Amino acid sequence: MAGEFCATSIRAYTPEDAQQCMDVWNEIVREGNAFPQSDELIPEVANGFFRSQSAVGVAEIPCDAQIVGLYILHPNNVGRCGHIANASYAVSSDHRGQRIGEMLLRDSIVTARQLGFRILQFNAVVATNEAARHLYEKVGFKPLGTIPGGFLMDDGHYEDIVLYYYDLTK
């Protein structure tokens, strides 16, 4: 319907989302300034990758079934450290600045709690990723420290990375 407002919503991943989620994910990988991965997902492995996570939240514009962002959530470690979660967030470049990242972040916090995680930790937030860092700190993440030169940028230079955590028990 013309003029209809169609708000972005967050929902759980389904296998039918694999292609669109892969496209959003790969855009971030190609940008080379946020994700540690250097290889893009391919269709033959994308669904398996997303299904192997503890949870995947999908930001969708429901009136046209367009996926504009996602997060993956999984344990940061195993065994005695398995109560610590890790997550990654991706928003398509065409939809940045619309608070979709914040929606994804807040949904991942709720989901992590529901899954029994006690801490959400980010291992490698690129120091120059000011938008992400501002959002994390706004929501209440605490910086743990900086690893000098911890991230290899696409152009070959190294940037610092900042570790963050969020206490899910509060």
Secondary structure, 3 states (H helix, E strand, C coil): CCCCCCCCEEEECCHHHHHHHHHHHHHHHHHCCCCCCCCCCCHHHHHHHHHCCCEEEEEEECCCCEEEEEEEEEECCCHHHCCEEEEEEEECHHHCCCCHHHHHHHHHHHHHHHCCCCEEEEEEEECCCHHHHHHHHHHCCEEEEEEEEEEECCCCCEEEEEEEEEECCC
